[in-house]
Amino acid sequence: MSDASETRQPAMWRESELQPEPQPLPGQAEPQRPPRLQPVNRNQLMWRAVDVEKLVPPDHLVRAIWDLVGQLDLTGYTAEVGSVEGVAGRPAYDPRLLVSLWIYAYSQKLGSAREVARRCEYDPAFQWLTGMEVVNHHTLADFRVQHAKALDELFAQLLGVLSSEGLISLEQVVHDGTKVKASASGKSFHRENTLREHLEAARERVGEMGDPRQEESSRRAAARERARREKVERLEQALQEMAKVQAAPEAHAEPSQRRVSETEPEARLMKESNGGCGPCHNVQISTDIAHSIIVGASVTQAASDHHELVPAIEEVERQTGQPPQHLVVDEGYTTRENILVAAEKGVDLIGSTMEPKAQASARCLAKRGVDPAFYPDKFHYDATTNTYTCPAGKQLPYQTTKHDRLGVERHVYKARATDCRACAFHEKCFPGPRGRTLIRSENVPVVTAYMAKMQTDAARALYRLRAPVAEFSNLWLKTKLGLRQFCVRGLPKVRCEVLWACLTYNIQQWYRLRWKVRLTPDQV
């Protein structure tokens, strides 16, 4: 080989490395050498083999989700698939895959379909589910909300599986409500006149639009047209919801103060846990005490829980086939009406003691100027004559019994007007022009039995289980699954998202209590 060819060969060492390092002179310190670090080279392409089955360990949650979903009947989803064997067209995604994707996504606090599609590109658990494929975000978003009936059946099937494994007993069920923020801003709430003005303006913009086929970019023009028409539809729905708000019994006395959102018409302004007020949906959750499994879930527009007990019992019975034996609720559900209805349905209701609120009555009397010496508890009742005697010695005979309130009888006693006008304590008693009136309320037997039951140690002990169980499931949904604000709009879609979150919650409990403990030590 010639000398010229040798000079063309690449050098294996730099020239500086071939030269000997200078030695320090006697008496001089040795120079400090720079550290040798491994460089990072990103300007390269790599080929590598991926064992998809080994992307996740054997005890990973995603494997439990895939196994459990495979045990459920997904006919409600497959019946709507348009792609069939023997006919041209692209095959549809397996519903088992899409269900598993959304359940695992909620377990990771993911509510965005675009983010789930991005995770399919690089997250090992999502790659294991999809087999290294990427599912389009449009497919994911439509699947989440377009199969409400099939999703409801899926939730009922899951409860059946959990019941067969001994995780549901329905002996003791706790019911509670929690406010979840709607997909709307407080600034989107307007009064009726403002909504009508916005609707007219939106209709004018729709009428001014030309033919999208004549535009340079027909796709963008069609998108603008669709957006404007959807805005008109939302504003029309907002006016329909305004009529419901005005007809509601708890509506504000001043009509001008009633407002509805133009972006999420079915949301309502509710009081939140932080003391503020914002657009929310009232999510009702029923949890079995045995293993904290959610056995019923619904969404309502009511800000109060007073009228949500009966729908809760019916929801549990619809999902599981039978009502709960004992239903534990807080004081927001403990009304005489709910006590009577629960007794009719054969449900043993456990709630607050319903002790009379004497402080509120005292404040009302004090506001009228009644002296504390003439409060109702200072009047003496004689059961033999069925009369009251006031502190001044005047009698109040029985007048009538009112049944204007459910679950209670109100007996009215009234003094003679001449006795009150001639009384020396008239200024302290303030009887009015027709004499002092006193009402003795008496509960019906069912309510009386309930109040006596709540004084027992067994009922009080069961009531103390309410807070730990109810707060556990509510906190898990909000903290672990991220259900603090809905990603969708409209009550039907909101209920779908609630069911997805409850499905995920129940599967996580099953994974912790049953699936993981079945693994052998070699598999963990």
Buried (B, 14 or more C-beta within 10 A) or exposed (E): EEEEEEEEEEEEEEEEEEEEEEEEEEEEEEEEEEEEEEEEEEEEEEEEEEEEEEBBEEEBBBBBBBEBBEEBEBEBBEEEEEEEEEEEEEEBBEBBBBBBBBBBBBBBEBBBBEBBBBBBEEBBBBBBBBEEEBBEBEBBBEBBBEBEEBBBBBBBBBBBBBBEEEBBBBEBBBBBBBBBBBBBEEEBBBBBEEBBEBBEEBBEBEEEEEEBEEBEEEEEBEEBBEEBBEBBEBBBBBBEBBEBBEEBEEEEEEEEEBBBBBBBBBBBBBEBEEEEEBBBBBBBBBBBBBBBBBBBBBBBBBBBBEEBBBBBBBBBBEBBEEBBEBBBBBEBBBBBBBBBBBBEBEBBBBBBBBEEEEEEEBEEBEEEEBBEEBBBEEBEBEEEEEBBBBBBEBBBEBEEEEEEEBBBBBBBBBBBBEBBEEBEBEEBBBBEEEBBEBEBEEBBEBBEEBEEBBEEEEBEEBBEBBEEBBBEBBEBBBEBBBBEBBBBBBBEBBBBBBBBBBBBBBBBBBBEBBBBEEEEEEEE
